[in-house]
Amino acid sequence: MSSQDRTSSRRSARAKVVALGAAGALLLTGCSEQVQRGWLPNEDRDTTNHTGMLQDLWVNSWIAALAIGLLTWGLIIWCIVAYRRRKNDTGYPRQLSYNLPLEIFYTAVPLMLVITLFIFSDSTQRTVDEPVDSPLVVDVRAKQWSWDFNYSYEGQEAYYAGIQGHLTGEEGVEEELPTLYLPVDVPVTFELNSRDVIHSFWIPAFLQKLDMIPGKTNYIYLTPQVEGTFQGKCTELCGEYHSEMLFNVEVVSEAEFQQHLDSLPEGHLGEEYDRKPGEVAQLSTSHGEGE
């Protein structure tokens, strides 16, 4: 055996070991909690009234994609093995211009798969986007690089004004981030607006995200069902300090939520603080919480 053959043999052996190790790791992770929820950021199916169905759509879509992938890879490997060129073969194998039944099959099956996935996705999306009669409306105003929250709750209006940080690039303090308070088991309508550029409102544990576009109001409807502290962020690149545009979410009892509203200034911070076209990307930071 030549040195080149030995080298190729060692490489092949190493490749097999790596492949077996990867397959073993994949099988082991299949039992983990993260895999069972599809690596989604929420740990509770009932975080909101929508997280369960969104989680099911995500996980089942991955299962379907994996099953289709395994079938496709299996057919590819089978074709490679079954129709490989034999040692004593000469010339080309028999050439076929078409196979009508086969062409109908690989046209109809993908079409049915796409239609099925579309139906499930569309049904879930329609349910999630269905407007509801909410006693609580939160007008969320994104700005470089912070958040304003205007609350309208059963005739009461209050606001929280997020102060733009010093933006020094140093690690921030999570407790000092803008905090959005929500009452548990109370339907909420989020009115999403931007004061300057395109932002995106996302609370990972809620599994719902929507862009915030200047001059346009987008809506998210949901009901928080689990008390706790969650993280929120902007997920649309909106400038130099986009990564620092974070906020906290506190889902609390109705009584605690009412106490929080009572501690905030009355009224709303509306369009009067939006940045007009051509203005410098610098928002007023003179109005803080409690002012």
C-alpha positions, 0 to 999 in steps of 0.5 A: 500500500502506498503512502497516499493510500494509507493517508486516504485510509486514515482520513476516511477513518477519522471522517467516520469517527467524526460522523458517528460522534455527531450522530451520537450527540444528535441522538443524545440531545434529542432527549433534552428539554430544549429539543422537546420545545424546539429550542424555543426561548420560552419554557412554559407553553402557557406564557401567553394565550398564543405561545402553545399554538406557536410552539406547536406550529414551530416544532411540528414544522421542524418534524415535517421538514426533518421527515421530508429531508430524511426521505429525500436524502434516503432516495438520493443515496439509494439512487447513487448506490442502485444506479452507480456505474459498475466495474465492467460497464461500458458506455452510458446507461440507458437514457430516458427523455421523461417519465410521466408518472414520476414527474407527476409524483415529484410535482404533486407531492411537494405542492401538497406539502407546501399547501399543507404547511401554508394552511397550518401557518395561515390558520395559526397566524389568523388566530394570533392576529385576531383583534380582541376587546382589551381593557388594557392598551399599551402604546409602545413608542420605540426611539433610538435607543430606548422605549416609551410605554403609554398605558390606557387601562379602564379609563386611566392613562399613564406613561413611562418614559425610557431615558436614553442611556449614556451609551458608553459601550460598557455593560449595562445594569439590567435593573435600570432598563425600561420596564413594561408592566402587564397584569396577568390574565388580562388581554392586552393590545400593543400599539407599536409605533416608532419615533424615528427609524424602523425598530422591532418589538420582541419579547422572546418568551411570548414568541411574538415579534413585530416591526415598528415603522415610522408613520404606521401603527402595528398591533399585537394582541395577547393575554399574559398567563404566567407571572414573572420577569421576562426580557424584551429587545429591539430586533431590527438593526436601528443604529449604532447602539441597537444592541443596547435597546433592551427592556424588562417585562414584569407580569404581575397581579392586577392589584400590583399593576394598578399600584404601578399605574398609580405611581406613574405620571398621568397622560401620554407621550404621543407623536409630539416627541416623534423625530421629524424627517431631517432632524438629528437622531437625538430625542429629548431625555428630559422627561423621565419616570415620575416627572 
